[in-house]
């Protein structure tokens, strides 16, 4: 009989008292730490996203792995409640210091809004949203893209910083896990059949071979069949094993100790210092301690040395150790024609081209396809578009070999830049690069100034 534990009761009371005591203490920049809501879905399906988030929250900040169940409320709540304990247990088993939280909602964005507003307790409330980059945005339904960009806007509205993480292979390994589950079931059935055969080797007489088949029939061994929805069955998945292997390796890349290399920080906007703080915290971790910080900032070509000295002085006052500082004086130069052509080809399927049509037809097209990129919009933000393309050229030139890139996240003004154009910015900015963290703080200072 389990009579409960007095130690557990004392731990609960102590944790509650400490949480209440924290609410009486005023926030101070010295005590700031990233406290993250990480949109992992099921934690085991996006381990790399969880690992990189855990790297800068472990032992110092709150980390909540969040999942949104979309659909009829009754079914969602039942599914959500049935898996809560299992998913928290997975986090504990894998020694990840994080909580699991889930909500049921009519749409994904509503669910994330609920999490952003209601997660946490007292002073232990999230201040940073961590999400994976949406790799399939070109093929995804428009509602998904609207939700994705809308979530970024919602985070800023709630004064929460945003980190978007991109790796070349993507984060979702749910298909691989499904294949592994199917293989495990087949292995269990094979072992059960072998046990049955072994038992029947000792049996002779009237039952003979018919008894064997009868017993084997009870095991319900069936051949893998193609599902109606066209999902990949076990045998087919084994043929794409090479892709799955790369995906599995990519999903574990942040679990390994990072060798000697660099974390390149492109600090292009003053967002309160979160873009600097996160890579600095990473260099304090055992897995990242061999990586040196290289800082890249924009500047004027005729004042590079003066600005380099000023930046070195600022970083020393922030007590941030760095290996090198680079002042980039040609950020605002126009990109190469080849690079710009790649960007134009990327957005071509989503352009309205209203200037080539008469006024009536153009107005009709705007009403029918309000999500498309208009010529007027493209012309109005051409300078910003050029900047994203140019930045990718510079990143390719200076940071192609970095272990990790931390880069200021460009922000689209709500209502003035279409969702598809914004996604094209993020795509061209982070294209063909090492793992990238796009970071934007909420403009509250997170670094203490030592003088």
ABEGO torsion letter per residue (X at the ends): XBAEBAAAAAAAAAAAAAAAAAAABBBBAAABBBBBBBBAEBAAABAAAAAAAAAAABGABBBBBBBBBBEBAAAAAAAAAAAAAAAAAAAAAAGBBBBBBBBBBABAAAAAAAAAAABEBEABBBABBBBBBBAAAAABBAAAAAAAAAAAAAAAAAGBBBBBBBBAAEABAAAAAAAAAAAAAAAAAAAAAAAAAAAAAABBEAAEAAAAAAAAAAAGBBBBBBBAAGBBBAAAAAAAAAAAAAAAAAAAAAABBBBBBBBBBBBABBAGGAAAAAAAAAAABAAAAABBBBBBBBBBAAAAAAAAAAAAAAAAAAGBBBABBBBBAAAABBBBAAAAAAAAAAAAAABAGAAABBAAAAAAAAAABAABBBAAAAAAAAAAAAAAAAAAAAAAAAAAABABBBBBBBBBBBGABBAAAAAAAAAAAABGBBBBBBBBBAGBBABBBBX
